Amino acid sequence: MSRLIYFYTKESLEKARLNPEEFTKVLKKAIKNLLPYEIEHLGNWLHFYTSKNPELKPCLVHVKK
C-alpha cells in the first residue's frame, strides 16, 4: 500500500511542476506521509527531475540528501 502513496506523490509533483509554490506544498505533505526509505527514493528522483526543471531546484532544501 505504501508504494502506491510513493507513486501517487511523484504523479502529484509532476502535475504541480508549473507552480513552484504548489510543488513545495505537495513535497512537504509527501515528506510527512512517506516512510524514510521512500523519502530517500523521492530525493533521488527529485534530483533527476529538477535537472530537467531547474526552476524547482530551490524546493530540494526540503529533502535531505
N, C-alpha and C positions, 0 to 999 in steps of 0.2 A: 504494500500500500504506500509506503513511504517513497518508493521510487517514482510512483505516479505524481507525487507532490513535486519532486525534483523536476520532472519533465514539464509539468504544468507551470512551474516557476520560470523555466527557460522560455517557454512559449509566451508567458506574460511579459517577460523582459523584452523579448523580440518585438512584441506589439507596442511596447512603450518606448521604443528606441528614438522616436522623433521628438520626445519631450523629456529632457534630462531630469526635470523635477519629478515627473511621474516614474521614470526609470529608477530614481533613487528611492522613491516611496515603495515601489514594488520590491526592490532589493532589500531594504530594511525589513520589510514584512517577511521576506523569504528567510532572512538570517534568523529571525525569531522562530520560524516554524521547521526549519530543516535540521537534520542531525549533523553532528560535527564533520563526519566524513563526506556528507553531501555538500556542506559548505565549502569544503576543500575542493571537491569536483567542480562546484559552481565557480569558485575562484579561478580555477584553471580555464574553464570555459569563458569566463569574463575577460581574462587577459587576451585570449584569442579573439573574442568578439569585439572588444574595444580597439583592437588593432585595425579592424575594418571600419569602426565608427569612433574616430578619435575624440569627438565631442563628448563622449561618455566616459572618457578616462578619469575625470575627477571623481566619478562615482566609485572607483576602485578603493578609495580610502576606507570604505565600509567593510571590505573583505580583507582579512589578514592573509598575507602570502609569505 
